[in-house]
């Protein structure tokens, strides 16, 4: 984790100077997600930095726990007047909530932002050939019911807005809440394949995602822009028609989000530091203390002078990777308050 820390700190310093902000990098391996064990580590960086007028979160994450992303968004905003999220380069799933709640979303040519809608793997869901629950979203079931019933699905518009235009949630009249699931015949067919508890779980997840998306948007959008907020809530919760669809900066700007295009020089610095983080994360190393074991870092949380990482120990059994242990480590801890770290750099929190 220390191989490129000096280079990373130099680039973070340049970004801070260009932005007039304090930067915290939160970079996750594709196999990791935003979870509550990262909150004390980010709190450490915020405590050391102190309250600032502007904080930029440099974020790279493919997803996470919706409730944790919401807690993290509120934590970040407690420490600044203006929050920016630098998308470098992928921000998907619950991680997108952090961008939606920011006063400014900063993006480069290959930055991409995905929907908030969560994919659930409930134990009662149908299973694949390996016995694992199939991933499913509520919008998939809703579209299936629409198709079987011959109804036209709701389609939030992503067309650019023009001066004087009024945002419209859909070209179709809004359907009453729950109307899709009130046809007894369709429900009878659906429940042969999907347990009713799965449907309840998906509906609960959808309500949560919509609620926190709405609250995040109202952090920077006016109370009089209810129509625009609801349009974005629909768009980021099923409106992309794919859990892996990602929107470019132009699409997001046209949809009404506060997107800033990074200039060439600043983007080159962001891209350079993201590549350094990726080189650290996507590298498996042999464990010097246990023959046949390996380790990798699956998350890096860093501000200038303070570096923390989540280390994953694993081995191979019959050709399959088997996780052994996870633990937070600190490599660099600059001055200032924050979580304490014990022997070996393991967090005491």
Secondary structure by P-SEA (a helix, b strand, c coil): ccccaaaaaaaaaaaaaaacbbbbbbbbcccccccccaaaaaaaaaaaaccccbbbbbcccccccaaaaaaaaaaaaacccbbbbbcccccccccccccccccbbbbcccbbbbbcbbbbbccccccccccccccccaaaaaaaaaaaaccccbbbbcccccccbbbbcccccccccccccccaaaaaaaaacccaaaaaaaaaaaaaaaaaaaaaaaccccccaaaaaaaaaaaaccccccccccccaaaaaaaccbbbbbcaaaaaaaaaaaaaaaaaaaccccccccccbbbbbccccccccbbbbbbbbbcccccbbbbcccbbbbccccccccccccccccccc
